[in-house]
Each structure stands twice: as C-alpha cells, then as structure tokens.
Amino acid sequence: MGVAVSNWKLAHSVSQLGALGVVSGTALASVMARRLQAGDEDGAMRRALAHFPIPAIVERVLARYYTPGGKAADHAFASTPMPSLQTSAAMTELTVAANFAEVFLAKAGHSGVVGINLLEKIQLPTLASLYGAMLAGVDYVLMGAGIPRQIPGALDRLAAGEPAEQKIDVAGAAVGTEHLMRFDPAAFFGGNAPRLSRPFFLAIVASATLALTLAKKSNGQVDGFIVESEIAGGHNAPPRGPMQLDAQGEPIYGPRDVPELTKIRDIGLPFWLAGGQARPEKLAEALQLGAAGIQVGTAFAFCDESGVEPELKRTMLQASRGGTAAVFTDPVASPTGFPFKVADVTGSISEITTYTDRERICDLGYLRQAYLREDGTVGYRCAGEPVDDYVRKGGDLADTVGRKCLCNGLMATVGLGQVRHGTPEPAIVTAGNEVADLARLVPAGADRYSAADVLRYLQPENA
C-alpha cells in the first residue's frame, strides 16, 4: 500500500492476529534513509539493523544517514542515489538493508507469516529488495503493476545463493537487445552466501488471461494470484481496449475488465479477491467462489498502525462520517501510464488541486523510465519531471499533462516528505473506493480504529 503505509507496524499486527501481514516494498531505501535522518525516535531501524548479517554495511548506512535527535524540521532530507542500471554499491547496500529491516521488524516476536509487495513497474531495485526481504525470512512476495514473469525464477536463484538477473524495459531498445540488472549474493557477502528459504510468489492480476500467461510462461513457480478489480486503491490495470473517460474524467471499465474467476479457478492455484472486499459478506462470497480469501488494503490504510500521518487519518475518517470522502481514478497522474486512485477530500492536504501547484522535480526517481539515447547509452526520464527536461530527453510533451510526482507525494503521506524552500512537500493519498465507508470500522464511542478492529469486523465469529 503506497509508500510505507503498510509499514512493519501494520504488518506485524496483522500477522500476529493470524492473517498475512504485507509490508510495502516501494522505495524502502529512501524510507529508511529518511527515518534515520528523522532521528529513528523509537530505535526500530537501528534495532533491526543490529541483526543484519553484514555489520560493515550497517556502519556505512548509519554513518551516511543517522542523525541523533533528528534533522531540523525546516531542513531538507539528504538525497539518496536514484535507481539506475549502474546502481552504486551504496544504494544496493541501502536497499538490501532497508528491505531486511522492514521484514525483520514485521516478523519479530510472533510465528505469523509476512509478505512484501513490490511493483513490476519499479524494476531497478527489485532484485536487491527481494534479497533483503529474503535475508529476513519473508514468507510471501506479492507483485503486480505489470507482468512479473521473471520474478519466480529470481527467487529460486537468490534462495540458492546464486546470481539472479532481470531484464529491464528500455524504451527504444532494438528487438532482441537485452538490458539486465544482476544481483550476486556471493559478491554482496564477499564470499559464500547463505542458502535461504524461497518465499511463495503471488502475482497480482486483473484478468484470467494474465493469470494463465504467468502460470504457463513464468521462469519459475507461481504459487497463486491476487485478483484485483479496478475499485482497489493505488495503481489499477488500464481498461481493455482504447482508453475512454466518463463525464468525471475517470477511465470507463466494462464487462471485458471483469476477471473470469472460473478460468482462474481452473488453473488450480489458490487465489484471493481484492478491491472492495472488506466486508464479512464479501469474504463469505469469495470463499463460495473458490477463493482462498480476500486481500484488504483501504480498511487497514487508515487504522492506528498504518504509516499514514495521524492528521490525514482523522481527516479521512471525518470525511467518511460526513459523506464527503471519495477517490478519483486519475488516468494520467502516474508516470507509469497506469490509472492511479487519489483520495479527494475537500479542504484536506490530500486534495488533488493542491498538488497541481507543486514545482516539478524528480529527485527520488523510482518511476523513471529507462530509454535509449541516440548514442546508444541508457538514459532516464519521468513524465513527472520538469517538462523541458522530459521533452529534451525524447519524451512526448502530451505525456507530461496532468502527471504528478507520486514518489514524493506518497512519501509525504507518511510524514517523510521533502522540505523545499522551507515548505513541506504536499501529500498524495491513495485509497480504494471503500474509503467512503471507513466509519463503519470505528468502534462505538471511539474516533479511530485498529487493525484488530478491522479483523473483528471481517470475522466476527473469531472476535
């Protein structure tokens, strides 16, 4: 969920309560760097890093980023290197350590299972992220926003301590030309690498066609599917066929976009339904349809344990009670080209119009697109960066219209936004359509709710 919304605290609580707690793996290197610069007030990052198997890496990470007492509120966070095909050793170390720490903390002190969610659209940090999570014993890897056919085989190789490779999409590259990211566990350890448990791999899909493709053509075992509808938060699969918008400017989804559950069930692998499923009757219906269960995002996104800033949680709950909470499926917000759901709460800092005034800056770079320059080298561009820069790099001017910097906006949602010219970065909040009915989760007489409240609501017979 977003960037550090489904953080280690939320995943820990959910797992401890008997469900699968999943941490967001998006931009964790930058998340850890900023948590350390903010002073690591609860000591969690340092506590986890104390268990990292290579102490020299921990020393380097802390020396670069840890600021005792935290940086001044009006000072900017120090930058981290942007992901690239030539990722520096320092960024690789930070990425591995950050993913290790998030999973380690989520798993600490209980015997429940923990997963990590990554995006196929963010390819460059993937192998290092997977390895860090696996070093901490992650049980499941969930991946969507693309076609992650290469990931099952990469998990096999990393678990065996062998080098893993991933083909990187490069715009303009000739057919048959490959650009690869490579991660070698032995080189990372400077000697023999440990053998690790291979986590289960669940692909996030929006169609039976994609599920069948992944089951048959992936380079390793796919262990199941998350079947997600367009009302889920975050990135949504584009509608099949030409993009058409309704009167409000949102993508129009039709019968072709409804997943054929019979065909998915016939594949013979477990699957979970996602998107608007967080109700006890929906859970019962999913089980009747042959699903192993449901995936829940929005209901947990605004609970006590999530990473969303407390004031934003209060604003969203108040809007839900008042009947004004809603989301807008923005067809152009994301530089990935996928529709992206943005919470729209009139008067809150998450209001869409607030973010349109933001100065265009790309300094985290997770959603940059690799492209081939005229000289044959690989460059990087983002439709959310300054327009002139994007066009100079060969990008289409039309692609910049309405684009937003999700990397920085989502970091601000969890209190880690950059400070520019003394002003905090505005937040972008993503949520599914169920944000309109969050108030149902708040216990009588209370003004907030916990992860345990969500599970009690979904499974009252276990309360």
VENWOQUI-V183777 format. One record per residue. N is the residue number from 0. RES is the residue in one small letter. NEAR is the number of other ideal C-beta (glycine too) atoms within 12 Angstrom. D_CENTER is the distance of its C-alpha to the mean C-alpha in Angstrom with 1 decimal. Layout:
<<N/RES/NEAR/D_CENTER> <N/RES/NEAR/D_CENTER>>
//
This chain:
<<0/m/46/5.2> <1/g/48/4.9> <2/v/48/5.7> <3/a/41/7.8> <4/v/46/8.7> <5/s/50/8.5> <6/n/48/10.3> <7/w/46/13.0> <8/k/30/15.6> <9/l/43/14.1> <10/a/47/13.4> <11/h/32/16.9> <12/s/34/18.6> <13/v/40/17.3> <14/s/34/18.2> <15/q/27/21.5> <16/l/28/22.3> <17/g/20/22.2> <18/a/35/19.0> <19/l/39/16.0> <20/g/44/13.7> <21/v/47/10.1> <22/v/52/8.2> <23/s/46/4.6> <24/g/54/5.4> <25/t/49/4.1> <26/a/43/7.8> <27/l/52/9.2> <28/a/47/12.5> <29/s/40/12.9> <30/v/48/11.9> <31/m/48/14.6> <32/a/38/17.0> <33/r/41/17.0> <34/r/44/17.3> <35/l/39/20.3> <36/q/33/21.8> <37/a/31/21.7> <38/g/22/23.9> <39/d/30/21.8> <40/e/17/23.9> <41/d/17/23.4> <42/g/17/23.6> <43/a/27/20.6> <44/m/39/19.3> <45/r/27/22.8> <46/r/19/23.5> <47/a/36/20.7> <48/l/40/21.7> <49/a/22/25.3> <50/h/23/24.4> <51/f/35/22.8> <52/p/27/25.3> <53/i/26/26.1> <54/p/15/27.6> <55/a/18/28.3> <56/i/31/24.7> <57/v/30/24.2> <58/e/18/27.2> <59/r/23/26.0> <60/v/39/22.6> <61/l/29/24.4> <62/a/16/27.1> <63/r/25/24.8> <64/y/36/22.6> <65/y/28/24.1> <66/t/23/26.2> <67/p/15/28.4> <68/g/13/28.6> <69/g/21/25.8> <70/k/24/26.2> <71/a/14/28.1> <72/a/17/26.3> <73/d/13/27.6> <74/h/18/26.7> <75/a/23/23.7> <76/f/35/21.2> <77/a/21/22.2> <78/s/23/20.1> <79/t/37/18.2> <80/p/26/18.9> <81/m/30/16.9> <82/p/38/15.6> <83/s/25/18.4> <84/l/30/20.5> <85/q/21/22.7> <86/t/30/20.1> <87/s/20/22.4> <88/a/20/23.1> <89/a/22/22.0> <90/m/36/18.5> <91/t/37/18.3> <92/e/40/19.7> <93/l/44/17.3> <94/t/47/14.2> <95/v/47/15.9> <96/a/47/17.2> <97/a/50/14.0> <98/n/46/12.2> <99/f/45/15.6> <100/a/48/16.0> <101/e/51/12.9> <102/v/46/13.9> <103/f/37/17.6> <104/l/42/17.5> <105/a/44/15.8> <106/k/36/18.5> <107/a/27/21.4> <108/g/15/24.5> <109/h/19/24.0> <110/s/12/24.1> <111/g/24/21.2> <112/v/29/18.4> <113/v/43/14.8> <114/g/43/11.9> <115/i/50/8.7> <116/n/50/5.8> <117/l/46/5.3> <118/l/39/6.1> <119/e/35/9.9> <120/k/35/10.3> <121/i/47/9.3> <122/q/40/12.1> <123/l/42/14.0> <124/p/44/12.3> <125/t/46/11.5> <126/l/43/14.9> <127/a/44/15.1> <128/s/53/11.8> <129/l/48/13.1> <130/y/50/16.5> <131/g/46/15.6> <132/a/50/13.9> <133/m/45/17.0> <134/l/41/19.4> <135/a/39/18.4> <136/g/30/19.0> <137/v/45/15.7> <138/d/32/16.9> <139/y/42/14.3> <140/v/50/11.7> <141/l/45/9.8> <142/m/48/8.9> <143/g/42/9.3> <144/a/37/9.7> <145/g/32/12.8> <146/i/30/15.3> <147/p/40/14.3> <148/r/26/18.0> <149/q/34/18.2> <150/i/44/15.8> <151/p/33/18.3> <152/g/28/21.0> <153/a/41/19.1> <154/l/42/18.5> <155/d/28/22.2> <156/r/31/23.3> <157/l/43/21.2> <158/a/31/22.5> <159/a/23/25.9> <160/g/25/25.6> <161/e/25/26.1> <162/p/23/24.6> <163/a/38/21.8> <164/e/23/21.3> <165/q/38/18.9> <166/k/30/20.2> <167/i/35/18.5> <168/d/30/19.0> <169/v/29/21.5> <170/a/25/23.0> <171/g/23/26.8> <172/a/23/27.1> <173/a/11/30.1> <174/v/7/29.8> <175/g/7/30.0> <176/t/16/28.8> <177/e/18/26.0> <178/h/28/23.7> <179/l/24/22.2> <180/m/35/19.9> <181/r/28/21.5> <182/f/36/20.9> <183/d/23/24.1> <184/p/34/23.9> <185/a/20/27.6> <186/a/21/27.5> <187/f/34/24.7> <188/f/23/27.0> <189/g/15/30.1> <190/g/13/31.7> <191/n/14/31.1> <192/a/27/27.6> <193/p/20/27.2> <194/r/18/26.6> <195/l/30/23.5> <196/s/21/22.6> <197/r/30/20.7> <198/p/39/17.8> <199/f/32/17.7> <200/f/43/15.6> <201/l/42/14.3> <202/a/46/13.6> <203/i/46/12.1> <204/v/45/15.0> <205/a/40/16.9> <206/s/31/20.3> <207/a/26/22.8> <208/t/22/23.4> <209/l/35/20.0> <210/a/37/20.2> <211/l/25/23.7> <212/t/22/22.8> <213/l/40/20.2> <214/a/30/22.7> <215/k/17/25.5> <216/k/19/24.3> <217/s/30/21.5> <218/n/23/22.9> <219/g/28/22.6> <220/q/25/22.2> <221/v/40/19.6> <222/d/31/19.9> <223/g/36/18.7> <224/f/43/16.7> <225/i/48/14.5> <226/v/44/16.4> <227/e/43/14.7> <228/s/34/16.8> <229/e/36/16.5> <230/i/34/16.7> <231/a/45/13.3> <232/g/44/11.0> <233/g/47/8.4> <234/h/42/9.4> <235/n/39/12.6> <236/a/40/14.7> <237/p/29/17.7> <238/p/27/21.0> <239/r/22/23.3> <240/g/13/26.1> <241/p/12/26.6> <242/m/22/24.4> <243/q/18/26.5> <244/l/20/25.9> <245/d/15/27.5> <246/a/7/29.7> <247/q/14/26.8> <248/g/20/25.0> <249/e/28/22.3> <250/p/31/21.9> <251/i/23/24.3> <252/y/30/23.3> <253/g/14/26.3> <254/p/11/27.6> <255/r/19/26.3> <256/d/28/22.7> <257/v/24/23.4> <258/p/37/22.3> <259/e/23/25.5> <260/l/26/25.0> <261/t/15/28.4> <262/k/24/27.5> <263/i/37/24.2> <264/r/25/26.2> <265/d/15/28.9> <266/i/29/26.6> <267/g/17/27.2> <268/l/30/23.8> <269/p/28/22.2> <270/f/39/19.7> <271/w/40/18.0> <272/l/40/18.0> <273/a/43/15.1> <274/g/41/15.5> <275/g/32/18.4> <276/q/34/19.3> <277/a/40/19.5> <278/r/24/23.3> <279/p/24/25.7> <280/e/16/27.5> <281/k/28/24.4> <282/l/32/23.7> <283/a/19/27.4> <284/e/18/27.2> <285/a/32/24.3> <286/l/21/26.3> <287/q/13/29.4> <288/l/23/27.6> <289/g/23/27.0> <290/a/28/23.3> <291/a/26/22.5> <292/g/30/20.8> <293/i/38/18.1> <294/q/46/14.4> <295/v/44/14.1> <296/g/44/11.4> <297/t/43/13.3> <298/a/50/16.2> <299/f/49/14.4> <300/a/47/12.5> <301/f/54/15.9> <302/c/42/17.6> <303/d/28/19.2> <304/e/35/16.9> <305/s/45/13.6> <306/g/40/12.7> <307/v/48/13.7> <308/e/31/17.0> <309/p/20/20.0> <310/e/20/21.8> <311/l/37/19.0> <312/k/40/19.0> <313/r/23/22.8> <314/t/32/22.8> <315/m/49/20.6> <316/l/35/22.8> <317/q/24/25.9> <318/a/31/24.9> <319/s/34/24.3> <320/r/21/27.7> <321/g/18/29.3> <322/g/15/28.0> <323/t/23/26.4> <324/a/35/22.6> <325/a/32/21.1> <326/v/42/18.3> <327/f/37/18.9> <328/t/41/17.3> <329/d/36/17.6> <330/p/33/18.5> <331/v/31/18.4> <332/a/41/16.0> <333/s/38/13.2> <334/p/38/14.7> <335/t/37/13.3> <336/g/31/16.0> <337/f/34/14.0> <338/p/37/14.8> <339/f/46/12.5> <340/k/43/13.4> <341/v/44/14.6> <342/a/49/16.4> <343/d/35/20.1> <344/v/37/22.3> <345/t/21/25.6> <346/g/16/26.4> <347/s/35/23.1> <348/i/32/21.3> <349/s/40/18.5> <350/e/26/21.1> <351/i/33/20.3> <352/t/18/23.6> <353/t/26/23.0> <354/y/36/20.3> <355/t/22/22.5> <356/d/12/24.9> <357/r/30/22.5> <358/e/20/23.9> <359/r/26/22.1> <360/i/24/20.7> <361/c/35/18.3> <362/d/27/18.1> <363/l/42/14.6> <364/g/33/14.4> <365/y/45/11.0> <366/l/41/11.6> <367/r/39/15.3> <368/q/39/17.2> <369/a/33/19.6> <370/y/28/23.1> <371/l/24/26.6> <372/r/18/29.1> <373/e/11/32.7> <374/d/8/33.7> <375/g/14/31.5> <376/t/17/29.0> <377/v/29/25.2> <378/g/29/24.0> <379/y/35/20.8> <380/r/35/20.4> <381/c/40/18.1> <382/a/36/19.3> <383/g/42/18.2> <384/e/34/20.5> <385/p/22/24.2> <386/v/25/25.8> <387/d/13/28.7> <388/d/22/26.6> <389/y/29/24.6> <390/v/17/27.8> <391/r/16/29.6> <392/k/30/27.1> <393/g/19/28.0> <394/g/30/25.4> <395/d/18/26.6> <396/l/16/27.4> <397/a/14/26.5> <398/d/25/22.8> <399/t/28/22.6> <400/v/20/23.8> <401/g/26/21.5> <402/r/38/18.5> <403/k/43/16.5> <404/c/40/14.7> <405/l/46/11.2> <406/c/42/10.5> <407/n/42/13.4> <408/g/43/13.3> <409/l/51/10.0> <410/m/43/11.4> <411/a/40/14.5> <412/t/50/13.2> <413/v/40/13.0> <414/g/33/16.3> <415/l/40/15.4> <416/g/35/16.4> <417/q/37/18.9> <418/v/25/22.5> <419/r/21/24.4> <420/h/13/28.2> <421/g/12/28.0> <422/t/18/25.7> <423/p/26/22.2> <424/e/36/19.4> <425/p/33/19.0> <426/a/42/15.9> <427/i/46/13.9> <428/v/51/12.9> <429/t/47/11.1> <430/a/49/12.5> <431/g/41/14.2> <432/n/32/18.0> <433/e/38/18.8> <434/v/44/18.3> <435/a/27/22.0> <436/d/27/23.1> <437/l/43/21.4> <438/a/28/24.9> <439/r/24/25.8> <440/l/37/23.8> <441/v/27/25.8> <442/p/19/28.8> <443/a/10/32.2> <444/g/7/33.3> <445/a/14/29.9> <446/d/19/27.7> <447/r/27/24.3> <448/y/32/22.9> <449/s/27/21.2> <450/a/34/19.0> <451/a/25/22.4> <452/d/31/23.6> <453/v/41/20.9> <454/l/35/21.9> <455/r/22/25.6> <456/y/32/25.2> <457/l/34/23.7> <458/q/23/26.2> <459/p/15/29.3> <460/e/11/31.4> <461/n/14/29.6> <462/a/14/29.9>>
//
